[in-house]
Amino acid sequence: MKKIKNEAALLKKAIIVGEKYAMNRGYKGFAATNSAKQKIESLYRLLVNDKLIQPLALDKEDQPNMKHKLALWIARQLPEGHELLQ
């Protein structure tokens, strides 16, 4: 797994955008008590289910790889020249 620039900031943006996407799909949203790990796993599974990202191999399905996948997903969604892509 190759580290990408601004991965932490991209992940934060992916969680925000992913939560809005989930709410548009009918999900009630995350509770204030949900941890970041729970949000990441839920969003990852939703995006895989909707075929917006490719699933990880079962032996590679862990938090760091899920975070990386979400960061890559949002990086592809952002317009060219966005500040997070610099």
N, C-alpha and C positions, 0 to 999 in steps of 0.2 A: 504494500500500500504506500503510494507516494504522497507525502504531505503536500497540501496545497496552501498557497498564500492566504492569509486571513481566514483560516479554517474555523477558528472559534467564532469570529464575527459572522461568517457565512452560516454556521450552525444556528446561531441565535436568530438570524433572519429566517432560516428555514423553519424554525419552530413557530415563529410568528405567522409566516405565510401558510405553513402546514396546518396550523390551528384554524385559520380562516377557511382554508379548503375543507377541512373536516366539518366545520360548522355548516358550510354550504351543502355538504353531503348528508346532513341530518344529524350529525353528532352533537350532543348537547354542550360540548366544550369541556375543558379541563377544570377540575376543582382546584382551589388554592392549595389543597393538601397534596396534589400530585407532584411527585419529584420530577426533575429534569430527565432522569433515566426512564421513568414511566412514559413521559411525553415523547421522548425519542423513539422508544420501542413502539408505541401506539402509532405514531406518524409513519414510521418505517413500514409497519405491517399494513397500514391503510394504503400507502403509495404502491407497495408491492401488489396488494389485492386489486388495485385499480390499474395495474400494469403501467404505472408511470415511471417506475424504476425496476431494474432487474434484481431479483432476489439474490442474496448472498448464498454461498454454499452452506449447508447445514453446519459443518464443522467450523465455519468462519463467522457464524451469526453471533456476534458479541457487541458490546457497547461501542468500542472504538471503531469497528467496521461500520456499524449502523450510523454513527455520527459522520463518518467519512462519506457514506452514501448520501446522506441528507445534505451535506455541504456541496457535494458534486451536483446533486439535483437542483439546488437553488442557484448555483453558479451558472447552470445552463438556462435558467429561467430569467436571470437578470439581463437587462439590455447591455449591449456592448458599450464599454467605457464607464460602466457603473463604478463608483468609488471602491466597492468591495473587491472588484476584479483587478484593481491596480496593483 
